[in-house]
Amino acid sequence: MAAYYKKPVLVLSEEEQTMLRQISQSRTAQVCHAERARMILLDAEGLSVPKMAAQLHTNVPKVDRCREIWTYLLF
């Protein structure tokens, strides 16, 4: 039987959201940093991992790995 896992709610301050938006839209930031910033913003909106992956045109394991890292760092 599969265990039910409820992801923690990610709450970002206005300052954090602004910083992440700047990184995600930057043309000089590394691509991986911009992509991670977009992932965090989408996660804060409450999107599921498969929906984030589809919207970012990437795969689910990549989003899941990144999500595990920032969840560990933030919580």
C-alpha positions as CSV (number, residue, x, y, z in Angstrom):
1,M,0.0,0.0,0.0
2,A,1.4,3.4,-1.0
3,A,2.0,5.9,1.8
4,Y,0.2,9.2,1.4
5,Y,2.6,12.2,1.4
6,K,1.4,15.7,1.7
7,K,3.9,18.2,0.5
8,P,4.7,21.1,2.9
9,V,3.3,24.5,1.9
10,L,5.9,26.8,0.6
11,V,5.2,30.4,1.7
12,L,7.4,33.1,0.2
13,S,7.7,36.7,1.3
14,E,7.1,39.5,-1.2
15,E,10.9,40.1,-1.2
16,E,11.7,36.5,-1.9
17,Q,9.1,36.4,-4.7
18,T,10.6,39.5,-6.3
19,M,14.1,38.1,-6.1
20,L,13.1,34.8,-7.6
21,R,11.2,36.6,-10.4
22,Q,14.3,38.6,-11.2
23,I,16.4,35.5,-11.3
24,S,13.9,33.6,-13.4
25,Q,13.7,36.4,-16.0
26,S,17.4,37.3,-16.0
27,R,19.3,36.9,-19.2
28,T,22.6,36.9,-17.4
29,A,21.8,34.3,-14.7
30,Q,22.8,30.7,-15.3
31,V,20.1,28.7,-17.0
32,C,19.9,26.2,-14.1
33,H,19.4,29.0,-11.6
34,A,16.7,30.6,-13.6
35,E,14.9,27.2,-14.0
36,R,15.1,26.5,-10.3
37,A,13.7,29.9,-9.5
38,R,10.8,29.2,-11.8
39,M,10.3,25.8,-10.1
40,I,10.2,27.5,-6.6
41,L,7.7,30.1,-7.8
42,L,5.4,27.5,-9.3
43,D,5.7,25.4,-6.1
44,A,4.7,28.4,-4.0
45,E,1.6,28.7,-6.3
46,G,0.7,25.2,-5.2
47,L,1.2,23.3,-8.5
48,S,1.9,19.6,-8.4
49,V,5.3,18.2,-9.5
50,P,3.9,16.8,-12.8
51,K,2.2,20.1,-13.6
52,M,5.4,22.0,-12.8
53,A,7.4,19.6,-15.1
54,A,4.9,20.0,-17.9
55,Q,4.8,23.8,-17.7
56,L,8.7,24.0,-17.6
57,H,9.1,21.4,-20.4
58,T,11.2,19.2,-18.3
59,N,10.8,15.8,-16.6
60,V,9.2,14.9,-13.3
61,P,12.4,13.4,-11.6
62,K,14.3,16.6,-12.2
63,V,11.6,18.7,-10.6
64,D,11.3,16.2,-7.8
65,R,15.0,16.3,-7.1
66,C,15.1,20.1,-7.0
67,R,12.0,20.2,-4.9
68,E,13.6,17.8,-2.3
69,I,16.6,20.0,-2.1
70,W,14.8,23.3,-1.5
71,T,12.3,21.6,0.9
72,Y,15.3,20.3,2.9
73,L,16.9,23.7,2.9
74,L,13.8,25.7,3.8
75,F,12.1,23.4,6.3
